[in-house]
Amino acid sequence: MKLPFSVRSIAEFLANSKSEETQEQVQILLDSLGHGNPKYQNQVYKGLIALLPCTSPKAQQLSLQTLRTVQAIVGAAHPGIVDAVLGVLSSMHLEVQYEAIQLIKDLTAYEVRPVLLKGLVELLKAPEKETAKVKGRALEDPATLHLPEPLSVYIQQAAAAKAIGMLAKDSTKLAEEMIQLRVVHGLLCAMGNQDHTTCQRQASITLEYFVRTFPIVEQHVRKATGETLFQLFMRDAKTLYMNVDAVQVDILASNKVNIPGSLASPERMPPMEEEGSTE
């Protein structure tokens, strides 16, 4: 994503400055360029997207805030914005996560929505290759047990579960689209992630909404988890992670739930097969 020198320099200054006051002044400048001169709108827009992977939490927060405004001015969403904003969900700074989720909510109104929702749902399952790689390194060097890579993956997983819950509560249509993308399967997997309790908690809270809103989801979750675990979940989803045993965690993590898209509507609840049905 090549940018004119002037806009690129301003964006880089925002990312590299150590003064929050200066960063806020730079944000005002970028916002003014995005509003005041059509010539610079797309340049500023692309510059802000390019800033999202930077290492400065303040720069990320300010870029996300400005992107929400500039996105409405530019109109069409740049394809690169999806990976960029989903990547920011791995930030351990809650103010950055908040702004990222607000931008995600805005982006569901644009043509990138299918890719965005698919990406969010995929984040619910931590990549197995990354986990295996980390475990392998940990065996060679105990100091690597606290490597930042897997933690960022789990933070991103928890933030995705939270974002999905917010989107579902805002729009039944979005919830139905995510059900077709196997969000229920992903949430159950995240609930089985014993390496990160915040992830388990956020996934449980979000799944509870889907279960209480869509009867077909309730049926599939009840069947996948078994009556005992299901009742434990429904009794208090927020604290489920503290009350499950190893067998129940394995049930969650290895679930195969797959709800047909045509059955996702809340009012439809056909009978399920007692034996041998395919989840």
Secondary structure, DSSP 4 states (H G I P E B T S, - for coil): ----HHHHHHHHHHHH-S-HHHHHHHHHHHHHHHHH-HHHHHHHHHHHHHHTTSS-HHHHHHHHHHHHHHHHHH-SPPTHHHHHHHHHTT-S-HHHHHHHHHHHHHHTTSTTHHHHHHHHHHTTS--HHHHHHHHHHHHH-GGGGG-HHHHHHHHHHHHHHHHHHHHHHH-HHHHHHHHHTTHHHHHHHHHT-TT-HHHHHHHHHHHHHHHHH-HHHHHHHHHHH-HHHHHHHHH-GGGGGGT--HHHHHHHHT------GGG-STT--PPPPSSS---
